[in-house]
Amino acid sequence: TMRNLWHGSSARNKRKLGTSSAGAYFLVIVVLFVVLAACSQATPSWIGYLPIQLPLRASRGRGLASWSTALRISSPEGFGEDRNRQELARGKTPTEQHLTGNHGVLQDILDLPYDLISFLARSLDSAVTWANSDPDTQMFWNSRMGILRHKFLDFLVQFRKGRRLPIVSEVAMVRAHRIKHDIEQFEYLVDKDVLDPDLREYVADVVLPDYRRALVAARASSAGLGESTAIAMQYNPDYSSLFSLQGRALHLHDGGSVPGDAIAHRDFEDVENQFSRLEHKAVVMDDFLSAQALEQLHNFLLESTFWLETKPGYVGTYLQSGFASPLVAQIDRELRSKLPQILGKLELQIAWAFMYDGSLGGINTHADDAQVQINMFITPTEANLWSEDATQAAGGMVIFGVGPPSSWGADAFNTDDRASEIGHLIASTGHWNVTIPYLQNRAIMFDSTYFHKTDGISFKPGYKNRRINVTSL
């Protein structure tokens, strides 16, 4: 039975990418118009009604974003109104909203002539770069995922040396394991030298010392409760960076698509036939992504500080919180084209990535409200202690051959509150299950309504060894 589940392949095809310069001059003209309008002392009120949203590619090299940001055109009176209300509610003046996303960028443009010149040069370069990008990239920015990425960029810190980052909140709900994760990621980014020099200096000299002090305080507050316990921390100047970066992303890898196919070649027709024929709908595909796509996806997840959701033992990112990227869109598009009988008529409901501590366990038994789930394992196999010691837990996934009754809503089967009832349902099938060990570049496609859980986790310490899985529903 298990042999019928496995498909292995490492071959991949290549295709040529085309480029197009159509629209480049139009974008340049629009950018010039926007800048001139912003400089005008009497900006026409009708500018607020222009239905324009320009994708602009930041030309700052390898630092902050090095990808795309969005310029939303609105009247000066509308700049940052929502942000102003939030700042005023915390007793701050609207001028303290700098470094808070697109509105902050526009405010700085209006304030400083140097920034205006710099912005104009960046924008002209960006418009031409975007217009000459490959068709897949252009298609992404016009898609739902592209829109989600645009929106997320409001949460991306626009760092500038010498400017103080505002406090997001006076109280932070934290878990010690999350602060530990952030420290490891910041150290990784500094060591890998992927940040702009000024941002790298800020992270090394300010953020990391702050977070290390915050971890000591968090562990003291949660002593005896475990590092997965959520605690409320009041603002403390000894670790103010923690309160400036709550819910914000400091760095975002471009997550660009790859040439050729992101999904490695295999007999997908046979995969579809087996999935349809099996009584329990679960198929495992090894060597799932091409080598280039796997490396790009892994770097995207390791470098991007978009892990904004914190759960017991792991952190998560979703399409709306930065996970949406050209590569993720490419993988989703190829899944539909290669598995048309299974996925061709289904919509992508949600996708996420989870990164686990490696020693605090995983997700309990639950089901997801979707017809098909694709779950991919990204971390190198050697990080899984099971790969060296078979007595360790395999670190992958356990899928049970039963799902919730039709009378249950999604809130009922995706919670720990009905653990006892779920246990009885699983027992009714004789506890039928398939346990799938964690191996890098392994993908599992299964009926998402089946109950499933993370197998026991025992991974080596270290940021690059953290267990990562990517899921699409």
Secondary structure, DSSP 4 states (H G I P E B T S, - for coil): -HHHHEEE-------PPP---TTHHHHHHHHHHHHHHHH-TT--GGGGG---EEEEE--STTSS-SSEEEEE---GGGTTHHHHHHHHHTT--GGGGTTSSHHHHHHHHHH-HHHHHHHHHHHHHHHHHHHTS-HHHHHHHTSHHHHHHHHHGGGB----TT-PPPPS-SEEEEEHHHHHHHHHHHHHHHHHT-S-HHHHHHIIIIIHHHHHHHHHHHHHHTTTT-TT-EEEEE--GGGTHHHHSTT-BS--------SS-SBPP--HHHHHHHHHH-SS-EEEEES-B-HHHHHHHHHHHHH-----EEETTEEEEEGGGTT--HHHHHHHHHHHHHSHHHHTT-----EEEEEE-SSS----SB--SSSEEEEEE-S-GGGBGGGT-TTS---SEEEES----TT--HHHHSSGGGHHHHHHHHHTTTT-EEEE---TTEEEEEETTS-EEEPP--B-SSGGGS-EEEEE-
